[in-house]
């Protein structure tokens, strides 16, 4: 069996420009909307603590959740038009 990755190594592995851009946009949306973490968590079907971890950059969403966040942001952008 291979060596298990540390939490820092797992987070570093997820550093991709598109992921960073999307998560930066997500953080900006949450700040602009007065940190509606509970509302966003309910919409995404996750715990508020998960959203809080993503915003603080102490954790990253799972791949499926990343796409959910991206779709959520797309919907928010379309609402503003």
C-alpha angles and dihedrals in degrees: 000000000000127000112276114244121244120238090255091053091050091051092047090052089060094057101118123147094238092047091048092048093049094046091047089053090048091051091048091050092051092049093046090048091051096260099297092183096149093051093047091047091053092048091050094041096239136113120272088240089063092054090046091053092050091050093048090046092235091120140015128224121253115262093259090050091048088060090047089054091047091052091046091053091048089054091049092051091050091051091058093056 
